[in-house]
């Protein structure tokens, strides 16, 4: 028995052309004139979730066999488990019970071996809409093809896919400028790059008009005729005649029908699908699976054939070594793509430029008469303090902290949630989680560091400085360093928020809340060191340590007014004017940034396909 691209051949005369895929056994890309026929058998798939102490069944003992080179539609009322079934069949969310066999291999146990034969196009577009069609496909090819594939081979395959899906004339258009149907074609094109044998699509016609609906279904019919097995979940019943098989799910994820679509309405004894769906809702306790099994038994007796699944024996696992893209290669590609996405959005670029300038200019509103030195004129006395207190220094530090916190968090708060669907799909194809995190930290970190420099440079310009720093030669260098570190750590906080939320709409309120908490935790708005509990909670805020390091540099406890007027001898220990304390403040600030990287990595894992979380 011979293994080619994961397909078992029983004789040396049989031949299947090599096909590309990241981590795929093939070492190069070749023209494909024959298609590897892959069948998939699911037996007894049952999925449930716990909700408020109760068990809710999403899929109930679903079994089916997907024949090679066929188009299969999955329909049913809302909440019938269509998307859940597709996630179970592709390994994104394994069923609690049952098994899925692909070419005799257990999909859940052997997912790394099979993932390049199976592709899923989710309902949300898996696209960076700022890029052109060709650019998006090129980046996808870099990430998914074997490391031996050169640029010419990748470009040739991109051209083939564009031609196959009728997108060649749109190749240089931005994806955001395409129609809904064209964007869906681009999503499909991404998956066709590696020539999968099994293609699953979740609600690809959602939101499309009837004309575009038919175009998409005709495209899927063409893909199936070209030698792929295509499975599509849909709410639309207008073009079911284009399909070879139809699976109808009743509420609760129960099989109500699986067979030719032309026979479905007769099976239910109805004239149209609206009546069928009404029956589902009006008769929730009806034994739909039992009626289907009884009808299938009669059909089997008369025709000797049934589409129900029959367990297939397992075959030996292929020992052909995988050859995915190297970690460094993935990192470089991701960094280049991130930069391309940012550069393509000119409005966002202008915002990145303007925000730190605005925050720096705001800090210039604070008088610079004494800079960061002890006051020598009576102006301090007029503010209610002895003449030698500098009442402005603390205000400057607070404004700089606000600028750093806001710019850093705003840069990243939408970054992960806005492309979560893209990450989930690419992770399933072999993308390294750590490479993805490092790429985000690198690109956003550089941008945020430059913004921090701008905020600090404008805010500190024209202000008198202490003669020297505590650890660095220049006190100004210490102040700039802490502003940059605060902006960077706030950027990590934004990534944590972005990795935690489920929708992008929730990020803006959390951006405001996170910035407000950081401002109140600086210790510059009101003293924190003398408030047990609150003082310890403030240690979690990067702004607490950044302002403390700056206060230590300028000796704020000495040049500014007392933190507690009635007890002028009480000072914040984190503001102590020593090199050791400054080092501790900066060290904790940097440590919070490192912890942020680890937290972001764990949050990403939470949103990954279930079969990838172990890796």
N, C-alpha and C positions, 0 to 999 in steps of 0.2 A: 504493500500500500504506500502511495506517494502523497506527500503533503505539499500543495502549492497554494500560497496565500491563505492558508487555513482551510483549504478544501481537500477532502479526501478523494483520491483517485484510485480506482481498483485495478487498473492495468496500465502498463507503460505506454500503450497506444493512445490512451486518453490524454488530452492536453487542455489546459486552461491557461490563458495568457496571464503573465504577472500583472498585478495592479498595484498602484502606489498606496501608501498609508503610513502614517507615523508609527513607529514601533512595529512595522509590518515586516514579516519575514523576507520579503523581496528586498534586494539591495539596489534596485534601480527602477526607473519608470519606463514602461514599454507600451507601445500601442496595443490596445485590447480589441480583438476581433471576436473573441468568444467570452461569454459571461459565465462566471462561476455561479451555478444554480445553488442557492442556499434555501433550505426550508426551515421552518421554526415551529416547534410544537409546545404548547402550553397546556399543563394539566392541573386542574384543581386550584386555580389561583384564587386565593382568598385574602383580602386586606381589610383590616379594621383599625380604628383609632379610638383612643380614650378621650372622652369629652365630658367634663363635669361629673366624673365618677361613673359614667355610663360608656358602654361599648357601642360604637357606631360602625356598621359594616359598609365598606365602600365597594368591595368586590366580593361576590359570593359564588365560589366554586365554578369559576369560568374556565372552560377548556376549549381549545381550538387548534387547528393546524393551518398554518399559512403556507400555501403551495407556492413554488417558485414561479416567477414571471407572472404575477397576478396583481390586480388592484383590488384591495379590500377596504370597504367603508365601514366605519363604526358610528352608529347613530343611537340616539336615545334622548329622553328628556333631560333637562338640567339636573345635575346631581346624580346622574345614573352611573357615574364612574368611568366615563370615556377617557378622560385624561389620566386617571389612576391606572387604567388598564394599559395605556401606552407607556407610562412610566415603569410599570411592572414588566412589560414585554421587552423593554430596552435596557433594563437594569438600573435605571435612574432611581427607582424606589422599589426594591424587591418586595414581592408579596409576602405576607406573614406565613402563608401556607401555599403549597404547590411548588411546581418547578417549571422552568423554561429551558428547553433543549434546542440548541442551534447546531446543526451538523453533528448531533450526538453529544455535544459538550454542554455541561450545565452552565447556563449564562451567568448565574450569580457566583459560582465558584471559579469560573474560567473567564471572567470578564476581560482581563488584559489581553487574552488570546482572541477574543471575539469582537472587541469594541470597534475595530476598524472595518468590520463587515456590517455593522449596524449604525445607522445615523438617525437622529431625531431632530426634526425642525419644530421647535416649540411655538406656541401661539404668538408670543411676543417676538418681534424681529431680532435675530441674533446678529445685529449689524451696528457698526459705528457709522451713523448716518452722515457724519461730517466728511467722510472720505468718498472718493469716487468709487465706482463699481470695481474697476480694474485694480485699484490700489488695495481695496478691502480684500479682494480675492488673492492678491499676491501675498499679503501678510498672512492670510490663513494658510496658504500653501507653504510658506516658510515654516510655520509652526507644525504642520501636520505631515509633511512629506518626510521620507527617510533622509538621514543626514547626507547620504551619497548623492542625492538629487541636486543637480546644479541649477543655476538661475534659468538657463535656456529650457531645461526640461519642465521646470515649474511654470514658466511663461507659456510654454506650448500647451500644457494642460489647462491653464486658465483660459486660453483662447478657445480650446475645444469646448469647455463648459459654457462660455459665453455664446458660442455659436449654437450649441445644442439647445439652449433655453431662449434663443432669440434676443439676446441682450448685447450683441456686438455693437449695434448702433448707439447703445446707451453706456458703453464701457467707460467713457470719460466724463459722464455726468455724476454729480453728487447724488448719493443715495437719498438724501433728504428731498431732492427735487423729483424723485420718481413717484409714480402712482402707487396705490396700495398693492395692486396686482404685480407690478414690476418689482417692488421691494420684496414681495413674497418669493418671486423668482430668484432674486439675489440670495435670499436665505437658503433656498433649495440649492443654488449653485455652490454655495460654501460646502454643503454636504456632499455634493457630487464630485468634488475635487479628487477625493480618494476612492472614487468608484465603489461605493458600498453596494452590497447585494440586497440589503434590507433597509428600506427607507420609511420612516414613520413621520407623520405630520399631524400636529395637534391644532385643529381648527384653522387650517390655512385659508379658508374663505371667509372667516369672521370679518364683518364690517365691509365686505365687498358687495358691489351691486351685482344683479343677476348676470350681466354680461361678463364681468371679471370673474365671477364665480365659475361660470362655464369654461372660461379660458384656463383657469387654474386646474380644473378637473380634467380638461383635455390634455394639459401638459402632463399631469400625473398618469393619464392613460398611455401617453407616448413613452414615458419613462418605464412603465411596466412592460410595454411591448418591446422595449429595447433590452429586456433581460433582467429587470429588477423586480423584487417583491415590494409593493408599495401599500402601506396601510395609512388611512387617513380618517381621523375623527372629525365629525362635522355636525352642525345643526341644520344644514341645508339638505333638503331631500330632492332638489330640483334636477340633479344630474346623476342620480344613482344608477341609471341604466348604463353608464360608462364603466361600472365596476363589474368585476367577476364574482365577488362574494360580498355579502352584506351581513354584518353582525349588529343585531338590535339588542340593546341593554335596557332592561326594565329598572325602575327605581330600586336602589339597594344593590346595584351592580350584578343583577341576575340575568342570565342568558334567556332571551325571549325568542330569538330566531338567529340562525346562522345558515345561510345558503344563497342561492341566486337571488339578486334583487328583484327580478321580474316576478318571482313567485311569492314575495313577502306579503303583499297586501292580501292576496288570496288566502295565505296561511292565517292571517289575523281576521279574515272575514270582513274587511273594511274596504271602502273605496279610496280613501285618502289617508295620509299620515296624521292629519290633525285628529281624526277619529281614533286612530291607534294610540296616540299620546294621551288623549282624553281617557281612554280605557285604562291606561297605566295609572293615572292619577285617581280615577274613580274606583278602581278595584285594586287597592294596594296589597291586599292579602291573597290575591289570585295566584295560583301556582303556575306562573308563566314557564319556568324551567321544566316542570313536569309535563306540561302540554307539549313543549318543544321536543323533549326526549321521546314522548310517545309517538309523535309524528315522525321523528327520525327513525324510530324502530320500524314503523311501517314502511318508510322510504327505503331503509336498508334491506328489508325483506324483499321488496319489489325490485329494487335497482342494484342491490348488492354493493352499495357505496354509501358512506357517511362522512360528512366533513368534521365530525367530532374527532378530538385528538385521540391518538393511540400512542401510548408510551413508546419511545424509541430507545433502542439500546445505545449505550455510550461507546464512543470510540476512544482510542488512545489519544492522549494529549500530545499535541505537537511539541517537539523539543527544539524546533528551529529557533535560534536566538533572535531576540528582538533588537531593533537598531534604531531607537528613537533619536530625535534631535538632542544634542548635548545641552546640559543646563545652561552653559554660557551662551550658546547659540540662541536658545529660547529667550534668555534675558536681553540680549542685544536686539532681537526682533521686537520684543515687547516694548523696550525703551524707544525704539524708532517709531513704532506705531503710536505710542502715547504722545510723542512729540508731533507726529503728523496730525493726530486728532486735535491737539491743542492749537497748532498753527492754522488749521483749517477754519477754526472758529474765531474770526477776527474780533467780534464783539467781546468774547471772553478774554482775548489777548489784551484789548484795551482796558478791560476791567482789572486785569492783573497788573497792568502798568499804573493805572490811576489810583487804585486803592491805597497802596503804601505811601504814595505822594500826598494824598489827602490826609492820611493819618499823621504823617510827619509834619505837614503844615499846621494841623490842629495843635500839635504840641508847641508850636512857635507862639501860640497865643499866650502861653505862660511867660511872665516877665523873666528876662535873662540877666537882670542887673547884677545878681550875685553869683549866677551860675550854680556851681556845686560847692561853693565855699561859704564860710561863716559870714553873716551879714555884718557890716560895719557902720551902717547909717541908721537913721531913726525910723526908716520905713517899716522895719520889723516891729518897732515899738507901737506904731500906729495900728497894727493888726492885733494888738493885745498881748504881745510877747516882748521880752527884753530886747533891746536894740541889736544884740549880736546873733539873734536867731534868724535863719534863712527859712522863710515860710513857703518858698516856691519850689525848692528842690524836690520835696516829696510829691508835689503835684506833677512835676515833669516826669518823674519815674512812673507815676500812675498812668499818665497819658501814653507814654511809650509802651507800657504793658498792655493797655487796651488795644493799641495799634497792632502789636505783635500777635496778641491772642485772636483778634478778629481776622486779620489777613491769613494767618496760618490755618485756622479752623475753616474759614470760608473756602480756601483752596481745595479742601479734600472732603468736605462733608457730604457731597453727592457722588464722589468718585466711584465707590464700590457698588452702591445700590443701583446706580444708573446703568451699569453694565454687568449686573449680576447674571442675567440670562446668558450673556456672551461667555462669562467666566465658567458657568456651569457646563456649557456645551464643550468648551475647549478643555476643561479639566477632564471631561469624560473621554476626550481623544488623546490624553496623555500629557497635557500641560502640567508643568511643575508648579505646585502651590507656592513654594518658596521663591521661584523665579518671578512669579506674578507679584508677590509682595515686594520683593526687592526692586522690581521695575517701578512700581508705584512710589515707593519711598525715595528712589533715586530721582525721578523726574520731578515729583512734587517737592522733594527736599531741596533741590537746587533752586527751583523757582521761589520757594518760601525763604530760603537763605538770602537770596538777592533782595527780596522784598524787605526782609528784616534789616539788611544793610541800608536800604533806602530810608526806612522809617527812622533808624538810629542816626544816620548821617544828617538828615534834615532836622530832627528833633534836638540833636546835640550841637548843631552849628551855632557858633557865636557864644557859647556858654563857657565860663571859666571852669577849669578842671583842677582837681588835686594834682600836686607836682608829680606823683608817681602812683602806679597801681600797687596792689598787694602782692600779686604773683607775677603779673606781666609788667613790663617796663612802663607802659602807658595806662593811666586810669581810663582814658577814653577807649582803649582797646578792650578793657574789661567790661565796660558798659555796653559796647557794641556786641561783644561776644554773647553776653547774657540776653540781649534783645533777640539776636539771631537764634540762640538755643531755645528761647521761649517760643518764638514763631514756629520753629521746627517741631517742638514737642506739642504745640497746639495743633499743628498739622496732623500729628499722629492721633491726637484726640478726635479730630474730625474724621479720620479714617475709622476709628473705633465706632463713632456714631453711625457712619455710613455702613459699616459692617453689621451693625445691630438692628437697624430699622428694616422694615419689609418693603416700604414704598418711599420713593423720592420726595413725596409731598410732606412727609414727616420731618425732613431734615432741617427745613428753615426754622420752625419753632425751636428745635433742639439746638440749632446754631446760636440763636439768641440766648437760650437758657444756659448753654455751656459758657458763652462769653460773659454773661452776667455773673455766674458762679465764680469764674476765674477772677473777675474784677473785685468781687466782694472778698475773695480769699487772698488778696495781695498783702493785706496787713497795712496798706496805705490809706484805705478808706476809713477804717476804725481799727483800733488795736485788737489783735487776736491772741497775743501771747499770754494775756492774763485771764483768758476765758477757757477753763478746762472743758474738754470735749470738742468745742468748736475749733480750738487751736489744733488739736490732733487731726480733725477732719480736714482742715485746710492744708495739711501736708500732702494730700492727694492731688492738689492743684499745682500745675507747673508754675503758675504765676506767683505762688507763695515763695518759691525758691529763687525765681529770677529776680523779683524785687528785693528779696533778702540779700542776694549777692550784690546787686547794685547799691543797696543801702550800706553794705559793708565796705564797698569800694570808696564811697564818698564820705563814710563815717557819719551817716545821717543821724544817728542817735546823739551825736555831738553838735552838728551844725544846725539841726532842725529843732523845733519846739518839742517839749517832752510829750511822750505818747499819752501819759496819764497826768493831767495837770496837777492833781492833788498829791501825786507821788512822783515828782520829777526824777527820782533816783531809779525808778523802774524802767527798764529798757528791754527790747526784744533781743533775746540771745542769738537769734538767727542773723541779726544785723551787726554783730560784734565786728569791730574794725581790726580783724586779724587775717593773715594769709590762710591760716588753717580753716577758719570759718568760711571764708570765701570759697576755698576749695571744696568744702563739704556742701555748700549751697549749690555750686555748679555741678558737683558730682551727682547729687540727688536729682537735679534737673535732667542731666544726661541719662541717668538711670531710668527715669520715668519715660524717656523716649524709647529706650531699649525695651522696657516692659510693654510699651505701646505696640511695638513691632510684633511681640509674641502674642498679645491679645488679638491683634488684627488677624494673625495667622490662624488662631483658634476660631475666630468668628467666620472666617472664610470656609473653614472645614465644615462648620455647621450648615452651610448652604450648598454644599457639594452633593453630587449624586451619591446615594448611600453606599454603593459598591466602591467608591473611591475614598471614603473616609478612613479606611484602614491603611491607606498608602500615603 
